[in-house]
Amino acid sequence: MVLEKIFGKTLKGTEGEDEEYVDFNKIIEQPKSTEGKIKIKIEKITAYKDTERIQKEIREGMIVLAETEELKEKDIGELRRAIERIKKTVIAIDGDIVMGPKSILIICPGSAVVSRVK
C-alpha cells in the first residue's frame, strides 16, 4: 500500500479499505482557518451533465481536479463535448485548463495557473 511506503506502516482505519483516494483528515488536524484560501475540489466526469456542477465550482473560484477515465472509456465523443463546454467557461473567466497525467483534467479559475514547465 502507498501509505506503507510513505509512513513505513499501515495506518489505523486504512487497512483493507478500497478507496479511490486517501483522506488525510483522518490522519492530520484540520487547518485552523480556511478564510482566504483557495479550495481544491476532486470530481469525476462520468457524463456530460457533470459539466454543469464543475462549471459552477470554477465560477466560485475553486480549482477542480476531474477524473475523466470512466467517460473516456464509455464515450470519447461525449467527453470531448464535456471538455469543450468546460473550456468555454474557463476562457470566459480567464482561467486555465490542462489534461494532466492519467486522464485528470486540471481546471483553474482566473486566480491560478497550471505550470507547464517540465
N, C-alpha and C positions, 0 to 999 in steps of 0.2 A: 504494500500500500504506500502511497505517496507520503502520507504523514509519518510513516515509519522511517522513510528515508530522511525526512526533514528533522524530525524530533528524536529519532532513534528508538522509539517505542510507540505502541498503539495508545491512542488517547481514549479515555472513557467516553462512551456514547457514540463512538465512530466505528467500533469493531463490528464487522459483518454487515454494516449498512451499505446499501447500494444506492447512493445518492449521486445526482448529477454534479453537484458542487459541494464543497465543504463549507459549512457555516462556522466561521471562526468566532462568531459571537458566543458560541458555547465555550470557547477557549479563552478569549480575551475580553477585557472590560469594554463596555460601550463608551464612545467618546463623551466627554462632559457636555459639549455643546455642538450642535450641528449648524448653528447660525452662521451664515456667510460661507458655507462650504458647498462645493459642487457635488451633487448627488450622481452616482453611477448606478444605472438600473440594468439588470440582466434579464433579457427577454428571449423568447423563441418566436420565430416566424414560421407558423405551421400552415397558414392560409393567408390569402390576400387581405381578409378582414382585419388581421392583426396590425396592419399598417396604420390604421386609424389611431389605435392606442399608442403606438410608437411615435407617431407624429405629434400627438398631444404631449407626450413626455418631453420630446425635443423642444417644443414651443415653451414648455415650463422651465427649460434650462438644464435638463438632465443630460448626462452622457449615457448613451444606450449601447450595450453590447448585445447584439441579437444573433442567436444561433439560427442558421438557415439550412442546415444539412437535411432535416426532415422534408422540408418543402422542395429542396433541390432534387432529392431522390423521387419525390412524388410527382412534381410538375415543374420543370425548369422554366417553362413559359410564364407560369403564374408567379414564380419567384422573380423573374425579370420585371414583370409588371409591378410587383410589390416594391422592389428596389427603386424603380423609376418614380413611383409615387412618393416614396420617402425622400428621394433625391430632390424632387421639386420643392418640398418643404425646406430641406436643408439649404438649398440655393436661396430661397426667399428670406431665410433668417441669417444668411451669411455664415452658415455652419460648415461642417466638414464631414465627409463620409468616405470610408475606406473598407474594402473587403480584406479582413485580416486572415491570419492562418486558420486552418481547419473550418472554413466557411463561417467565420464570425464576422458579422457586419459591425463596424465601429462607427457610431453616429454621434457627432458632437454639435452642440449649439454654437452660436457665434462667439461665445466666450472661451472656447477651447479649439485646439487644432491638433491633428494627429501628425506626429513627426514621421517623415518618410525617409529619413536618413538611416542607412544600414551600416 
